[in-house]
Amino acid sequence: ELNVPIDLKGDVEEAKRIILDVADGHEQILKDPAPAVNLVEFEESRLLLQSWIWVANHDIGNRVRIRDEFATAVKNRFDEEGIDIPYPRRRISTDPEMNVGK
């Protein structure tokens, strides 16, 4: 499982296509069961896609390495294709009647 955030105005279908394309291009990610990706959350400053991949060798070291390769490849493809991974946004306001600093 890999959670992948994209900008609220991001192209969800294009991001899904990229994630599946990256999975399809990795020789150690299984074709059956097929990789999957779904939009699972509308968050404050992003949309969250959740992807699932399966590998034949369940050795923990192998799974960690493949997940790292997959995540890195997704990030690189997002950069190439202009899909933004957003920073958290916060709005800070002060109440002038709180007399801050007095």
N, C-alpha and C positions, 0 to 999 in steps of 0.2 A: 504494500500500500504506500502511495506517495501522494501527499496533499500538495497541490500546486495553486498558489494564489495568482489571480490576474486582476488587472484594473477593472473597476466597475463599468467602464465604457469599452472594455476589451471585447474582441470578437470571440465569443465562446466556442463556436463551431470551428473556427480556425485553430484555436488553442487545443481543442480536442483532437483535431486532425494531426497537429504537430506531435502531440504526446503519443498517439497511436503509431505514427510514422516512425518515431524514435524507437518505440518498443519493437516494431516490426523489423527494424534494421539491426537490432542487437541479436547476435547469433545464439546467445544463451537464454534468451527469453522465449518461453514456449509459445507456439501458435495455437495449441489446444491444451488447456482452455485458452481462449483468446484474451489478449489484454483488453481492459475495459477502462472507460473514463466517463464520469458523470459530474454534472454541476450539483453540488450538495449544500452549499451555503451562500446566502447573501449576507455579507458582513458589513460592518461600518464603513470600511474603506476598500473593500475588495470582494471579488467573487472567489469562491473556493471550489476548485476541481479536485476530485479524488480519483486517482488511477490505481488500477490493480494489475500486477504482472505476476507470472508464475515462472519458476525456474525448475529444471529437472534435478539438479544437485542441491539438496536441502541443507548441506553443510553451512553452518552459520557464517563462517568466513566468506564462503562463496556468495551467499545471499547479500551480505553487507557490501561486498565489492561490486556486485551487479547493480544493487540499488544505487550505490554511489555513481557508477558509470551512467546509469539511466538518468538520475537526477541532474548530473552535470551536462549530459547531452541535451536534455529538455531545456535547461537554462541557456545553453549556448544557442540552440535553435530559436528560442524565444527572442534572444538578443538579435540574431540575424534577421528574423521576420518581423521585428518591431512590436512584439507582444510584451507589454510592460508588467513587471511584477512590482506592485505598489509598496511604498513605505506606509506604515500606519500614520493616519492623520489624526491630529488632536486639535481641538479648538479650546483655547484658554481665554477666559474672560475674567475680569475682576469687577467687583462691586465697589464703586467709588465711595459708598457710604461705610465701607468697612474700615476706613482710615488706616490703610496699610502704610506702615513706615512712620507713623506719628507717635 
